[in-house]
Amino acid sequence: MRIHYKKAAAALLVAATLSACGFQLRGSNGSYSLPFHSLYLSFSDNSPLGVALKRNLRATDGVTVVEKAADADAQFIVLTEARNKSILSLNALGRVREYLLSYTLSFTVRDAKGNVLLAPTEITLHRNMSFDETQVLAKQSEEALLYNDMQSDIVQQILRRMATMKPAA
């Protein structure tokens, strides 16, 4: 019985030591320093990616998302946004065994004067998804989760790219 207390105390000591060191990857707390104070997003109103980016920008200190392009220090202009699902492989009977899901976003960022802060950029993400026709509902849910995961990845990539921008001279 006494050995279990010693092991528990040792484990607690190790956990406390590791949590107290304060180690954190750069940018892992989600805060980015952007070179502008207000931003206009040209996403359509029903774009899930636009909603996610707006939410992340509002959590960033010092950046306001505005509704009119004229009121913004910078404009995030969406050139294209597309989701695609294609067949990756077939089984011996010619039925789908795997799909390739892809999410592509092309965008540019301009300042209030129309100067290009970030040249037209394309982000494309891919995910493989196995398929089984006996589990169609589960696979539809998995597909939605994979697209949601890709959307989160794209938002983080956008924030990192905008954080590296320099204001136009």
C-alpha beads as a LAMMPS data file, in Angstrom:
LAMMPS data file: protein, C-alpha beads

169 atoms
168 bonds

1 atom types
1 bond types

-500.0 500.0 xlo xhi
-500.0 500.0 ylo yhi
-500.0 500.0 zlo zhi

Masses

1 110.0

Atoms # bond

1 1 1 0.000 0.000 0.000
2 1 1 2.825 2.364 0.905
3 1 1 4.469 1.757 -2.522
4 1 1 1.338 3.035 -4.327
5 1 1 1.472 6.299 -2.343
6 1 1 5.124 6.761 -3.257
7 1 1 4.430 6.130 -6.951
8 1 1 1.462 8.518 -6.921
9 1 1 3.509 11.194 -5.158
10 1 1 6.370 10.777 -7.664
11 1 1 3.958 11.023 -10.613
12 1 1 2.375 14.132 -9.109
13 1 1 5.794 15.721 -8.605
14 1 1 6.825 15.029 -12.225
15 1 1 3.527 16.432 -13.563
16 1 1 3.846 19.574 -11.439
17 1 1 7.423 20.126 -12.585
18 1 1 6.559 19.802 -16.272
19 1 1 3.542 22.076 -16.060
20 1 1 5.449 24.747 -14.135
21 1 1 8.243 25.214 -16.679
22 1 1 6.015 27.347 -18.947
23 1 1 7.155 25.779 -22.219
24 1 1 4.978 26.813 -25.130
25 1 1 5.533 26.708 -28.893
26 1 1 5.730 30.097 -30.597
27 1 1 2.270 31.070 -31.916
28 1 1 0.640 28.056 -30.293
29 1 1 -1.554 30.229 -28.100
30 1 1 -3.319 31.460 -31.244
31 1 1 -2.305 35.095 -30.830
32 1 1 -0.761 36.761 -33.846
33 1 1 0.394 40.338 -34.278
34 1 1 -1.215 41.625 -37.471
35 1 1 0.068 44.759 -39.260
36 1 1 -3.353 46.469 -39.348
37 1 1 -6.086 47.424 -36.903
38 1 1 -9.231 46.757 -38.955
39 1 1 -9.960 44.184 -41.644
40 1 1 -12.777 43.632 -44.120
41 1 1 -13.502 40.006 -45.115
42 1 1 -15.094 39.452 -48.541
43 1 1 -16.526 36.013 -47.730
44 1 1 -20.182 35.351 -48.484
45 1 1 -22.444 35.533 -45.441
46 1 1 -22.998 31.767 -45.336
47 1 1 -19.345 30.725 -45.692
48 1 1 -18.288 28.505 -42.752
49 1 1 -14.656 29.414 -43.437
50 1 1 -15.505 33.120 -43.263
51 1 1 -17.286 32.644 -39.944
52 1 1 -14.329 30.695 -38.501
53 1 1 -11.798 33.291 -39.686
54 1 1 -13.917 36.130 -38.298
55 1 1 -14.134 34.355 -34.922
56 1 1 -10.353 33.849 -34.790
57 1 1 -9.656 37.451 -35.800
58 1 1 -11.981 38.787 -33.116
59 1 1 -10.023 36.777 -30.558
60 1 1 -6.828 38.492 -31.732
61 1 1 -5.876 41.603 -29.785
62 1 1 -5.989 44.850 -31.709
63 1 1 -7.893 43.709 -34.832
64 1 1 -11.475 44.695 -35.605
65 1 1 -13.478 42.985 -38.352
66 1 1 -15.549 45.645 -40.132
67 1 1 -18.625 45.275 -42.344
68 1 1 -17.646 47.842 -45.024
69 1 1 -14.477 47.763 -47.110
70 1 1 -14.181 51.568 -46.908
71 1 1 -13.848 51.412 -43.095
72 1 1 -10.955 48.910 -43.121
73 1 1 -7.186 49.324 -42.981
74 1 1 -6.915 46.109 -45.027
75 1 1 -9.201 43.969 -47.185
76 1 1 -9.102 40.179 -47.321
77 1 1 -10.373 39.387 -50.832
78 1 1 -11.503 35.830 -51.574
79 1 1 -10.747 34.862 -55.161
80 1 1 -12.039 31.275 -55.014
81 1 1 -13.202 28.855 -52.344
82 1 1 -13.943 25.261 -53.313
83 1 1 -14.484 21.845 -51.776
84 1 1 -13.956 18.786 -53.917
85 1 1 -14.514 15.053 -53.494
86 1 1 -12.990 12.616 -55.973
87 1 1 -12.572 8.863 -56.114
88 1 1 -9.132 7.777 -54.970
89 1 1 -9.424 3.986 -55.268
90 1 1 -11.879 1.213 -56.137
91 1 1 -12.227 -2.322 -54.783
92 1 1 -12.211 -5.504 -56.891
93 1 1 -15.954 -5.116 -57.619
94 1 1 -15.486 -1.589 -58.963
95 1 1 -17.033 0.082 -55.910
96 1 1 -15.487 3.096 -54.208
97 1 1 -13.054 2.178 -51.468
98 1 1 -11.441 5.586 -50.854
99 1 1 -12.203 9.232 -51.567
100 1 1 -9.850 12.182 -51.771
101 1 1 -11.318 15.290 -50.137
102 1 1 -9.773 18.642 -50.978
103 1 1 -10.397 22.197 -49.831
104 1 1 -8.948 25.101 -51.832
105 1 1 -8.924 28.793 -50.986
106 1 1 -7.381 31.525 -53.144
107 1 1 -7.145 35.009 -51.687
108 1 1 -5.254 38.264 -51.639
109 1 1 -4.897 41.043 -49.069
110 1 1 -4.868 44.739 -49.991
111 1 1 -4.557 47.867 -47.920
112 1 1 -7.060 50.760 -47.912
113 1 1 -5.288 52.399 -50.883
114 1 1 -5.446 49.232 -52.982
115 1 1 -1.782 48.286 -52.574
116 1 1 -1.141 44.552 -52.450
117 1 1 -0.025 43.447 -48.982
118 1 1 -0.184 39.738 -49.804
119 1 1 -0.045 38.595 -53.419
120 1 1 -2.720 36.165 -54.638
121 1 1 -2.188 33.036 -52.584
122 1 1 -3.701 29.570 -52.883
123 1 1 -4.003 27.132 -50.000
124 1 1 -5.039 23.573 -50.865
125 1 1 -5.466 20.818 -48.312
126 1 1 -6.176 17.128 -48.976
127 1 1 -7.500 14.311 -46.800
128 1 1 -8.025 10.648 -47.678
129 1 1 -11.241 9.024 -46.489
130 1 1 -11.990 5.310 -46.643
131 1 1 -15.532 4.420 -47.681
132 1 1 -17.864 1.554 -46.824
133 1 1 -21.357 1.504 -48.342
134 1 1 -22.712 -0.294 -45.279
135 1 1 -21.856 2.735 -43.110
136 1 1 -23.042 5.633 -45.266
137 1 1 -24.298 7.851 -42.424
138 1 1 -21.110 7.407 -40.413
139 1 1 -19.010 8.208 -43.471
140 1 1 -21.032 11.377 -44.127
141 1 1 -20.286 12.498 -40.572
142 1 1 -16.614 11.643 -41.023
143 1 1 -16.531 13.673 -44.246
144 1 1 -18.046 16.687 -42.453
145 1 1 -15.456 16.356 -39.666
146 1 1 -12.600 16.158 -42.168
147 1 1 -13.805 19.299 -43.984
148 1 1 -14.140 21.058 -40.626
149 1 1 -10.575 20.032 -39.740
150 1 1 -9.285 21.342 -43.087
151 1 1 -11.187 24.587 -42.510
152 1 1 -9.467 25.048 -39.133
153 1 1 -6.078 24.362 -40.730
154 1 1 -6.737 26.943 -43.458
155 1 1 -7.750 29.572 -40.884
156 1 1 -4.498 29.025 -38.969
157 1 1 -2.453 29.225 -42.182
158 1 1 -4.203 32.476 -43.154
159 1 1 -3.460 34.006 -39.741
160 1 1 0.198 32.977 -39.915
161 1 1 0.578 34.412 -43.422
162 1 1 -1.112 37.688 -42.475
163 1 1 1.111 37.977 -39.391
164 1 1 4.198 37.951 -41.639
165 1 1 2.906 40.744 -43.907
166 1 1 4.608 44.123 -43.966
167 1 1 2.593 47.329 -44.436
168 1 1 2.928 48.921 -47.879
169 1 1 5.505 51.718 -47.971

Bonds

1 1 1 2
2 1 2 3
3 1 3 4
4 1 4 5
5 1 5 6
6 1 6 7
7 1 7 8
8 1 8 9
9 1 9 10
10 1 10 11
11 1 11 12
12 1 12 13
13 1 13 14
14 1 14 15
15 1 15 16
16 1 16 17
17 1 17 18
18 1 18 19
19 1 19 20
20 1 20 21
21 1 21 22
22 1 22 23
23 1 23 24
24 1 24 25
25 1 25 26
26 1 26 27
27 1 27 28
28 1 28 29
29 1 29 30
30 1 30 31
31 1 31 32
32 1 32 33
33 1 33 34
34 1 34 35
35 1 35 36
36 1 36 37
37 1 37 38
38 1 38 39
39 1 39 40
40 1 40 41
41 1 41 42
42 1 42 43
43 1 43 44
44 1 44 45
45 1 45 46
46 1 46 47
47 1 47 48
48 1 48 49
49 1 49 50
50 1 50 51
51 1 51 52
52 1 52 53
53 1 53 54
54 1 54 55
55 1 55 56
56 1 56 57
57 1 57 58
58 1 58 59
59 1 59 60
60 1 60 61
61 1 61 62
62 1 62 63
63 1 63 64
64 1 64 65
65 1 65 66
66 1 66 67
67 1 67 68
68 1 68 69
69 1 69 70
70 1 70 71
71 1 71 72
72 1 72 73
73 1 73 74
74 1 74 75
75 1 75 76
76 1 76 77
77 1 77 78
78 1 78 79
79 1 79 80
80 1 80 81
81 1 81 82
82 1 82 83
83 1 83 84
84 1 84 85
85 1 85 86
86 1 86 87
87 1 87 88
88 1 88 89
89 1 89 90
90 1 90 91
91 1 91 92
92 1 92 93
93 1 93 94
94 1 94 95
95 1 95 96
96 1 96 97
97 1 97 98
98 1 98 99
99 1 99 100
100 1 100 101
101 1 101 102
102 1 102 103
103 1 103 104
104 1 104 105
105 1 105 106
106 1 106 107
107 1 107 108
108 1 108 109
109 1 109 110
110 1 110 111
111 1 111 112
112 1 112 113
113 1 113 114
114 1 114 115
115 1 115 116
116 1 116 117
117 1 117 118
118 1 118 119
119 1 119 120
120 1 120 121
121 1 121 122
122 1 122 123
123 1 123 124
124 1 124 125
125 1 125 126
126 1 126 127
127 1 127 128
128 1 128 129
129 1 129 130
130 1 130 131
131 1 131 132
132 1 132 133
133 1 133 134
134 1 134 135
135 1 135 136
136 1 136 137
137 1 137 138
138 1 138 139
139 1 139 140
140 1 140 141
141 1 141 142
142 1 142 143
143 1 143 144
144 1 144 145
145 1 145 146
146 1 146 147
147 1 147 148
148 1 148 149
149 1 149 150
150 1 150 151
151 1 151 152
152 1 152 153
153 1 153 154
154 1 154 155
155 1 155 156
156 1 156 157
157 1 157 158
158 1 158 159
159 1 159 160
160 1 160 161
161 1 161 162
162 1 162 163
163 1 163 164
164 1 164 165
165 1 165 166
166 1 166 167
167 1 167 168
168 1 168 169
